[in-house]
Amino acid sequence: MHKNINYIVGFIVFILILPLSAIAQEERQFIREGYKAYGKKEFNKAEVAFQKAKNIDTLAFIPNYNLANTYYKLEKYDLAEKIYSELAERAVSQEQKAKVWYNAANTNVKKAVKNLQGQNMEESIKNLKQALDLYKKSMIINPEDNDAKYNYAIAKEFLKQLEKQNQQNKQNQQNKDNKDNKDNKDKQDNKDDKNKDKNKDKQDKDKKNQDKKDKDKKDKDKKDKDKKEGGKDDQKVKAPEISDKNAEMLLNIIEKKDKDILKKLKKVKANQRSKKEKDW
C-alpha cells in the first residue's frame, strides 16, 4: 500500500513537472529566436520573439532585459527605460543592477539627443542629468567599468555645453523681448505723436477755417454796413425834385446873376485897359 502511494505521488509530480518543463522549453525557444533575429539586426522580429518569451514569464529577467535592449535599438526609448526601471527594482544580483542602470543611462543620453533634435533643450538637459545619476549608480557597483566612466564623462561635457547654450538662448530671448518691447513702445509713441500731429493739424485747419469764416462774416458785415451807409450818402447829394414853377424861378435867378457877373467883368476889363494906356 505504501509503495502504491509513493507511486501515485511520483506520477502526479511527473505530470505537473512535464507542463512546466514544456513551458520553460517554449520560453527558451522564443529567446533563441530573439537572439538570432537580434544578431541579424532584425529588431522587429527580435521584439516579437522576446515579447512572446516575456508573456510566458512576465517577471523573468532575461526576456525582459533583452526586450528592453531591443526597444533601445528600435529607438523606443520610453518603453526601454520603463522596463529597465522595473528590472532595477527586482534584480537578483548587483551585477544585474549595474547592467540595467548602465543601459538606462545610455537610454537617457539617446533621449537627450532626440529631444535636442526636436529643439527641446530643457527636456534634453533633464535627460542628461538623469543619465549622469544612473551612470553613478552603475559605477558604484562596478567601479572598474570603463565604458560607464567614458560615457559619464561624455554626458557630463554634453550637459555643460547644453546648459551654457541654454543660458545664452535665454539671454538672447530676453534681449529680443526687451528690444521688441522697446520697438513696440517706440511704435506706439510714434503712433501717438502722429495722432497728436494729426489732431493738431485738424485743430489748425479747423481754426483756420473758423478764422476764414469769421473774416468772411466780418467782411460781409462791413460790406453790408458800407453799402447801407453808402445808400444814405447818395440820398444826401441827390438833387431834390422841384416843380416846374420853382424851376422857372430858379432859372431867372441864375440868369440875373449871370448878367450882374457879366457887367462886373466888363467894368473890371475897362479899368484894366485904362490903366494900361495911362502907364504906356
Helices and strands as residue ranges (DSSP letters): H 2-39, H 43-56, H 61-73, H 77-90, H 94-117, H 121-141, H 146-237, H 244-279
